[in-house]
Amino acid sequence: MLKRAFDIVCSLTGILVLLPVFVVLALLIILDSRGGIFYRQVRVGKNNKDFFLLKFRTMQTGADKKGLLTVGNKDSRVTRIGYYLRKYKADELPQLFNVLFGSMSLVGPRPEVRKYVDLYNAEQQKVLIVKPGITDYASIEYSNENEILAKAENPEQTYITEIMPHKLLLNLKYIREQGFITDVKIIFKTIAKIVS
């Protein structure tokens, strides 16, 4: 109950405070490229149920048909404004609405697409017993994931065999340690990471 109350208060406050920022970013996205302001993608949430994750659109329309992973800072599918939205994690801000309406939490394992969730073993599937979050240990650890994948000979294989398993270990660590203090620490570490 405390976690949900914290999520509601923080997400609603964030939306209200950041409303002018939302408007400016929406205008920049419209002026920069054709397509909608937001990007909705099906992700897997608590209890293995699908939901729509909301982001600011950072790629050309239909770019996800060419692959689900973004490789490097200069992925040709990423728009000019999208590069900066991704760099400063501003594309994630609309997920405050996911938090407000209850499909996500501020802190929790990052939600994955079904294609990769179907590869989880029984132990890894335990990450689905909690609500997914905007940030977590893995988000902080792999803030440079795009750069790592850009150096890989086979980015998807590297993600599946190296990055994803380690992320899931960090997710399971969060589940073991979860609590209000842990969540607050992760939020502050996330802010510090973005600022740095």
Contacts in CASP RR format, 6 or more apart in sequence:
PFRMAT RR
TARGET T0000
AUTHOR 0000-0000-0000
METHOD contacts of the structure
MODEL  1
MLKRAFDIVCSLTGILVLLPVFVVLALLIILDSRGGIFYRQVRVGKNNKD
FFLLKFRTMQTGADKKGLLTVGNKDSRVTRIGYYLRKYKADELPQLFNVL
FGSMSLVGPRPEVRKYVDLYNAEQQKVLIVKPGITDYASIEYSNENEILA
KAENPEQTYITEIMPHKLLLNLKYIREQGFITDVKIIFKTIAKIVS
2 180 0 8 1.000
3 105 0 8 1.000
3 179 0 8 1.000
3 180 0 8 1.000
3 183 0 8 1.000
4 102 0 8 1.000
4 105 0 8 1.000
6 106 0 8 1.000
6 180 0 8 1.000
6 183 0 8 1.000
7 99 0 8 1.000
7 100 0 8 1.000
7 102 0 8 1.000
7 105 0 8 1.000
7 106 0 8 1.000
8 99 0 8 1.000
8 100 0 8 1.000
10 99 0 8 1.000
10 106 0 8 1.000
11 96 0 8 1.000
11 97 0 8 1.000
11 99 0 8 1.000
11 100 0 8 1.000
11 106 0 8 1.000
12 100 0 8 1.000
14 96 0 8 1.000
15 22 0 8 1.000
15 96 0 8 1.000
15 97 0 8 1.000
15 100 0 8 1.000
18 93 0 8 1.000
18 96 0 8 1.000
21 90 0 8 1.000
21 93 0 8 1.000
22 93 0 8 1.000
22 94 0 8 1.000
25 56 0 8 1.000
25 81 0 8 1.000
25 85 0 8 1.000
25 90 0 8 1.000
25 93 0 8 1.000
26 37 0 8 1.000
26 56 0 8 1.000
28 81 0 8 1.000
29 36 0 8 1.000
29 37 0 8 1.000
29 56 0 8 1.000
29 57 0 8 1.000
29 79 0 8 1.000
29 81 0 8 1.000
29 82 0 8 1.000
30 36 0 8 1.000
30 37 0 8 1.000
32 79 0 8 1.000
32 80 0 8 1.000
32 81 0 8 1.000
32 82 0 8 1.000
33 60 0 8 1.000
33 61 0 8 1.000
33 79 0 8 1.000
33 80 0 8 1.000
33 81 0 8 1.000
34 61 0 8 1.000
35 57 0 8 1.000
35 61 0 8 1.000
36 57 0 8 1.000
36 61 0 8 1.000
37 56 0 8 1.000
37 57 0 8 1.000
38 54 0 8 1.000
38 55 0 8 1.000
38 56 0 8 1.000
38 57 0 8 1.000
38 94 0 8 1.000
39 54 0 8 1.000
39 55 0 8 1.000
39 56 0 8 1.000
39 57 0 8 1.000
39 58 0 8 1.000
39 59 0 8 1.000
40 52 0 8 1.000
40 53 0 8 1.000
40 54 0 8 1.000
40 55 0 8 1.000
41 52 0 8 1.000
41 53 0 8 1.000
41 55 0 8 1.000
41 64 0 8 1.000
41 113 0 8 1.000
42 50 0 8 1.000
42 51 0 8 1.000
42 52 0 8 1.000
42 53 0 8 1.000
42 113 0 8 1.000
42 114 0 8 1.000
43 50 0 8 1.000
43 51 0 8 1.000
43 52 0 8 1.000
43 53 0 8 1.000
43 111 0 8 1.000
43 112 0 8 1.000
43 113 0 8 1.000
43 114 0 8 1.000
43 132 0 8 1.000
44 50 0 8 1.000
44 111 0 8 1.000
44 112 0 8 1.000
44 113 0 8 1.000
44 114 0 8 1.000
44 117 0 8 1.000
44 128 0 8 1.000
44 132 0 8 1.000
45 51 0 8 1.000
45 103 0 8 1.000
45 104 0 8 1.000
45 111 0 8 1.000
45 128 0 8 1.000
45 131 0 8 1.000
45 132 0 8 1.000
46 128 0 8 1.000
46 129 0 8 1.000
46 130 0 8 1.000
46 131 0 8 1.000
46 132 0 8 1.000
47 128 0 8 1.000
47 129 0 8 1.000
48 117 0 8 1.000
48 125 0 8 1.000
48 128 0 8 1.000
50 114 0 8 1.000
51 98 0 8 1.000
51 103 0 8 1.000
51 104 0 8 1.000
51 111 0 8 1.000
52 103 0 8 1.000
53 95 0 8 1.000
53 98 0 8 1.000
53 103 0 8 1.000
53 104 0 8 1.000
53 111 0 8 1.000
54 94 0 8 1.000
54 95 0 8 1.000
54 97 0 8 1.000
54 98 0 8 1.000
55 91 0 8 1.000
55 92 0 8 1.000
55 94 0 8 1.000
55 95 0 8 1.000
56 82 0 8 1.000
56 85 0 8 1.000
56 90 0 8 1.000
56 91 0 8 1.000
56 93 0 8 1.000
56 94 0 8 1.000
57 79 0 8 1.000
57 82 0 8 1.000
57 91 0 8 1.000
58 78 0 8 1.000
58 79 0 8 1.000
58 81 0 8 1.000
58 82 0 8 1.000
58 83 0 8 1.000
58 85 0 8 1.000
58 86 0 8 1.000
58 91 0 8 1.000
59 70 0 8 1.000
59 75 0 8 1.000
59 77 0 8 1.000
59 78 0 8 1.000
59 79 0 8 1.000
59 82 0 8 1.000
60 77 0 8 1.000
60 79 0 8 1.000
63 77 0 8 1.000
63 78 0 8 1.000
66 77 0 8 1.000
68 113 0 8 1.000
68 115 0 8 1.000
69 149 0 8 1.000
69 155 0 8 1.000
69 156 0 8 1.000
69 159 0 8 1.000
70 77 0 8 1.000
70 78 0 8 1.000
70 86 0 8 1.000
70 146 0 8 1.000
70 149 0 8 1.000
71 146 0 8 1.000
71 149 0 8 1.000
71 150 0 8 1.000
71 155 0 8 1.000
72 146 0 8 1.000
72 147 0 8 1.000
72 149 0 8 1.000
72 150 0 8 1.000
73 83 0 8 1.000
73 87 0 8 1.000
73 146 0 8 1.000
73 147 0 8 1.000
73 150 0 8 1.000
74 83 0 8 1.000
75 146 0 8 1.000
78 86 0 8 1.000
82 91 0 8 1.000
84 90 0 8 1.000
85 91 0 8 1.000
86 146 0 8 1.000
88 194 0 8 1.000
89 194 0 8 1.000
92 134 0 8 1.000
95 104 0 8 1.000
95 133 0 8 1.000
95 134 0 8 1.000
96 134 0 8 1.000
98 104 0 8 1.000
98 134 0 8 1.000
99 105 0 8 1.000
99 106 0 8 1.000
99 133 0 8 1.000
99 134 0 8 1.000
102 131 0 8 1.000
103 131 0 8 1.000
103 132 0 8 1.000
104 111 0 8 1.000
104 131 0 8 1.000
104 132 0 8 1.000
104 133 0 8 1.000
104 134 0 8 1.000
105 130 0 8 1.000
105 131 0 8 1.000
105 132 0 8 1.000
105 133 0 8 1.000
105 134 0 8 1.000
106 133 0 8 1.000
106 134 0 8 1.000
106 135 0 8 1.000
106 183 0 8 1.000
106 187 0 8 1.000
107 133 0 8 1.000
107 134 0 8 1.000
107 135 0 8 1.000
107 136 0 8 1.000
107 174 0 8 1.000
107 182 0 8 1.000
107 183 0 8 1.000
107 186 0 8 1.000
107 187 0 8 1.000
108 130 0 8 1.000
108 131 0 8 1.000
108 132 0 8 1.000
108 133 0 8 1.000
108 134 0 8 1.000
108 135 0 8 1.000
108 136 0 8 1.000
108 171 0 8 1.000
108 174 0 8 1.000
108 178 0 8 1.000
109 127 0 8 1.000
109 130 0 8 1.000
109 132 0 8 1.000
109 133 0 8 1.000
109 136 0 8 1.000
109 138 0 8 1.000
109 168 0 8 1.000
109 171 0 8 1.000
109 174 0 8 1.000
109 175 0 8 1.000
110 132 0 8 1.000
110 133 0 8 1.000
110 135 0 8 1.000
110 136 0 8 1.000
110 138 0 8 1.000
110 139 0 8 1.000
110 167 0 8 1.000
110 171 0 8 1.000
111 132 0 8 1.000
111 133 0 8 1.000
112 164 0 8 1.000
116 159 0 8 1.000
116 160 0 8 1.000
116 164 0 8 1.000
117 128 0 8 1.000
119 160 0 8 1.000
119 164 0 8 1.000
120 127 0 8 1.000
120 168 0 8 1.000
123 172 0 8 1.000
124 165 0 8 1.000
124 168 0 8 1.000
124 172 0 8 1.000
126 172 0 8 1.000
126 175 0 8 1.000
127 168 0 8 1.000
127 171 0 8 1.000
127 172 0 8 1.000
127 175 0 8 1.000
129 175 0 8 1.000
130 175 0 8 1.000
130 178 0 8 1.000
135 186 0 8 1.000
135 187 0 8 1.000
135 190 0 8 1.000
136 170 0 8 1.000
136 171 0 8 1.000
136 174 0 8 1.000
136 186 0 8 1.000
137 170 0 8 1.000
137 171 0 8 1.000
137 173 0 8 1.000
137 174 0 8 1.000
137 186 0 8 1.000
138 166 0 8 1.000
138 167 0 8 1.000
138 168 0 8 1.000
138 170 0 8 1.000
138 171 0 8 1.000
139 190 0 8 1.000
140 186 0 8 1.000
140 189 0 8 1.000
140 190 0 8 1.000
140 193 0 8 1.000
141 166 0 8 1.000
141 167 0 8 1.000
141 170 0 8 1.000
142 148 0 8 1.000
142 163 0 8 1.000
142 167 0 8 1.000
143 193 0 8 1.000
145 163 0 8 1.000
148 158 0 8 1.000
148 163 0 8 1.000
149 155 0 8 1.000
149 158 0 8 1.000
149 159 0 8 1.000
149 163 0 8 1.000
152 158 0 8 1.000
174 182 0 8 1.000
174 186 0 8 1.000
END
